[in-house]
């Protein structure tokens, strides 16, 4: 999308573009919900959280027949958790309102089997996907309108290069059976002289601080030298893709906090070449508790605060959500003084971040 594609901004009479993240009641989306609030703040967007329900048969037919309409109303960015949410987002009231633009950002874009048809995707002026390996699929789905923007983290405000890390190994989220029982993992780690912390409690967000739960998790990452996270193929679950490997916010948030992610790594995700670097991960060749703990014991013995400082500095330059938000703003002509100020603060943080 280039300058002039949309009606000039002076034609927009209503206040702000919208950022629409449907609420389907699911948990575990703290990183994306925090990202949405950050993007809304930096681009002066109206963040909306409408209930998300499946599209009716009538709505599905209407979507197919409806022609995209441009108009003077502010644009809208629809944030979909997966391609399967797109039809539900399109069924929201006033989706067909004539707007300056409609953009679609798909988080779990690896679920290509759930994607709508190109005919439906023509309603979006831009389609953002987060898994780099899906480039050809999304370019075919939205020719000339697809854009890859990978996972990120709020490195500037929630990252850390802290040297004091009282936890050697932190377990977070989905794990294979060998690592699932925290009591057993703690006993094996204790025997190896490693300080283990089990699954953090799930904290509901404070209404006065909607990112409080996510903030708490990032603070826990910053207390750990190593965070356990395994590829979805090595540690599958009913809600993970059965064939495609992918990185998630667990990796980017942990690394942004200066930790090293330990486990069988999802190097099959092409995004890894952009999001990971030597020293960001400790790769296991298999799931084997005794063997994994032995590798961790050696890595902890070799660890120094330089590891945290290097990961944090790299994350500032490569993982911060502000870089993704800038790319979005550039494509949609959504420049804002708040974003300019935050980018300057980010550049300053990079310039003063120690490397050793």
N, C-alpha and C positions, 0 to 999 in steps of 0.2 A: 504494500500500500504506500503510495507516494503522495506528496503534497498535491492537493487539488483533486484527489480521488473523491473526497467527501465534500459536502457543502461547507463553505467557509464558516469558521467558528462564530463570526458575528451574526450568522443566521440562527444560531442556537439560542433560544429565548428561555428555556427552562434551565435550572441551575447547574447541575453537574452530571457527567456521565455516570453510569451505574456499574458496579461490580457485583455480580449476582452469583452467590454460592448457595445452592439449594441445600436445605436441611432435611436429610433422610433419616435422622435419628441414630446413625451409626457412630461408633466411637473410634478413637485411634487416629484422628485426623488433625491432631494438634499442630503439627508443623505447617500444614496447608492453611488451617484457620488463622494461624499467626501470620503467615505470608499474606493472606487476603487482607488482614487488618493493616499490615505494613504498606502494601500496595495502595490501599484506599487512602491512607494518610499521606503518602508521598505524591500521589497523583490527584488528590482532592476528589476522590470518587465516592459516590453514595453506595456504601456497602449494604447489600440487602440479603437476608437469609430466609427466603420464602420456603414453606414446607414443600417437599418434593414428592410427587406421587406419579405413578405410572400413567402414561398417556392413554386415554380411552381410544376405542376403535374409531370413533368419529373424529377425534383429534388427530389420529394418525393419518386418516384419509385427508383431512383438511391440510395437514402439514405438507403432504405430497402435492396437493393442488395449489397451495399458496405460492404466490410469486414474491420474491424478495422486494421490499419497498424501501427506498431511501427518502429521508425527509429531514426537517430541521430539528427534530427532537434530539437530545443528547444521545451519544452512542452508549452501547452496553457491552460489557465483557462478561461472558458466561463461563464460570469456572466449574468444569465437570470432573467428578472424581474418576470416572471411567467413560469410555465411549457409550456405554449402556445408559448413561444419564442424559444423553443429548436430547432424545425425544421427550423426556420428561421436562427438561428445561424449555424446549420449544412449546410445550403445552401450557406453560405459565401464562397467566393473564397478561395481555398487552405485549406478548412477544412480537406480534406482527405490527406493532406500532411503527410508523415510518421513522427511522432513526438515521442519524449521520453515519453510523457504522454498527456492525455486530461482530464481535470477536469471540472466539471459542478457545478456551485453554483446557486441555485434557491432561489430567494428572497421570493416571495409570493407563497411558496410551498404548501399552503392550497388549491390551485386550482388543486386538483388532477384529476378532470374530464378532464383537458386539457393536462394531461401528455402523452408523447409518449409511445409507446409500449416498453417492455423489449428488443425487438430485436433492436430497435434504440438506446436504452440506453447502449447497449453493447459497443458502441463507446467511452464511457467515463470510465476512470480508477477509477474515484471517483465522487460521486454525493452527493453534500452538500445540505441539506434542512434546512430551518430556523424555522419551526414550529414543536416543539417537539412531538406533538400529531400525527404527520404523520410518525412516525418511522417505523411502520410495513409496511405501504404502500411503502415507499422508499426502505426498505430492500428487499421487494418482487420485486420491479422494478429493483434494482441493487444489487443482493445478494453479501454480503461481501464487497461491495464498497460504501455503504451509510454512511454518517456522518452528525450528527446534530450539527450545529453551529448557535446559536440563534442571535437575534438582539443585537446590541451593540451601542456604541457611542464613539466619540473621547474625552473621559473624560479628558485625560491628557492635551490636548491643548485647548479644547473648553468648558470643564466643569467649575464649579464654586462653591465655598462655601461662596460666598459673604453674609455678614450680612445685608447690606443695600439693601432693596428690596422695591422700591417705589410703585410697582404695587401689589395689593392684589389678583386680579383675571385677568389672561390673557386668552383671547380666541384665539385659533389657529386652523385653518383647519375645517374639516367637523363637523357640529353640528346638533342636532335634531331641529325641527321647533321652539320649545320653546326658544332655545338659538341662533337661526340663525340671528336675527336682532340685531346688536350691539347697536343701539340707544335705543331699548327697554331694553336690558340687562343692559346697563349703567344706565338707569333711575332707574331700580329696585335695582341695586347695590348701587347707590348713596343714595337712600332712606334708605338703610341698613347700610350706613356709610362705604361702601367698595369702594376702588379705582379700577375701571375696565378699562382694555385696550382691544380694539377690534382687529379684524383681522389685522395682520401686512401686509403692502403692499408687493406684490410680486416683488422681486428685481432680475433683470437679473444679472447673474454673470459677474464680471469684467474680461475681457480676461486676464488681468495681474494677477488676483487672482481668479481662477475658483471656489473656495469655498466661495467667498465673500457673496453670498446670504445665504448659509447655516450658515456661521459664524455670520451674522447679526441676524438670527433667534435664534441661541444659546445664543447670547448676550441678546436678549429680554427675553428668558427663565430665565436667571440669574438675571433679574430685578424683577421677580415675585415670590410671595410666593406660589401661586396655579395656575396651568395651566389646562384649561378645555379640557378634551378628554373623549369621550364616546365609549363604545363598538360598533362595527359595527352592532350588532343586535339591540341595543337600538337606534342607529342613523344610519339607513341604507342609502345607496345611490346606484345609478345604477352601480357603479364600485366596490362595496363591495360584499363579499360573502354572499349569503342569509341565510346560515345555520351555518357556522363555525365562531366562535369568534377568534379574533387574535389581538395580540399586534403589534404595528408598532414603527418606529423610533421616533414618537412623544412622546411616553412614555420614551424610553431610553434617548433621548436627553434632555427632560425636567428634568428628575430625575438627570441626570449627572450634570445639571446646578444647582442642589440643590433645585429645586422646587418640590412641591407635585402635583401629577396628580389627579384632582378631576373629578368625573363623575361616570356613571355606568360602572364599570370596566369589562374587558373581561377575567374574571377568568376562563372561559371555555377553554381558550388557555392553554394547559399543560405547555407551556414555562413560564407562570407566576410564577411557583414555583422556577424558576431559576433567573428570571429577576426582580421580585418584592419582597419587604420585608415590614414588619410592619413599617408604617410611610412614605412609598414611595407614597401611594395613599390615597385619601379620597373617599370612596365608597358611591355612592348614591343608594338607593334602587329602585328609579324610576326617570323618567324625569318629574319634576314639578318645574317650575322656582322659585316660592315663597318658596317652601320647600327646594330646592337646595341652594338658597341664604341664607336661615336661617342656614343651615348646614355650609356654608362657613363663615358666620358671626361668628359662634361659634369657628370654626377652626382657623380663623384669630386672634381672641382674644386670643386663647391659643398658637399661634405660637411664636417661639423664634428662634434666629439665630442658635441654636443647631440643629434644624430640617434640615437646609441647610447643615450644616457641616456633619451631620450623613449621609444624602443622598449622598453627594459628596464622602465621604470616602467609603461607600458601593459600589458606582458606580465604583470607581477606581479598586476595587478588583473583581467586578463581571460583569461589563458592557463594559469595555474598549475594543475597537476593536482589540487592540494589542494582547489580549489573543486569540481571534479567528484567527488572522493572524498567531500567533505562532503555533496553532493546525494545520492550513493549511500547514505551512512550515515544520512541523515535518512529516506530512504524505507524502509530496512530495519532501523531501530532498532539501528544498529551503532556508536553513539557510543563513543569511546575517549579516554582522557586523552592519548594520543600525538597524536591528530588535533587535539584542542583546543589542545595546546601548539604544534603546527606552524601552526595557523591564527593564533594570537596572534603567532608569529614572522613570519608572512607579512604581517599587518596592520602590524606594526612596520616591516618592510622597505619597505612602501608609503609609510608616513608619513615616512620619512627619505630616500627615493630622490630625488635631485635631478632637476629637470625642465629645467634649462637648462645 
